Amino acid sequence: MVDSAVRAGNEDAFADALRALLDGVRRVGTPHEVESLDSSDLILPMADASLAEVQDLLADDGLIPG
């Protein structure tokens, strides 16, 4: 859902999808200590990330290839 909203440039759908994704991760994920340098299976945008910020992160051979 997040990736399709990013591809479509749909700010409202992006905000809803990101919120749902982060809620799900918080519900079932395992928190790491703040100082931990452990690896993670996922890298997620911050909760307050804008659509433009995420588009920039994913541009130029990013996580969502063009």
LINGIKA-V607362 format. One line per field, one symbol per residue. phi: phi as a letter, one per 40 degrees, with the letter a starting at -180 (. if undefined). psi: psi as a letter, one per 20 degrees, with the letter a starting at -180 (. if undefined). burial: I if it has 9 or more other ideal C-beta (glycine too) atoms within 8 Angstrom, else O. A space follows every 50 residues. Layout:
BEGIN
phi->???
psi->???
burial->???
END
This chain:
BEGIN
phi->.cccccdcgcdcccccccdccccccccbcbcbcdccbccbcbbbccdccc dcccdccccfgccbcc
psi->gghhhghikogghgggggggghggghgiroqqqhiqkqrqhqoqqqhjqr ggghgghirmkbhnq.
burial->OIOIIIOOOOOOIIIIIIIIIIOOIOOOOOOOOOOOOOOOOOOOOOOOOO IOIIIOIIOOOOOOOO
END
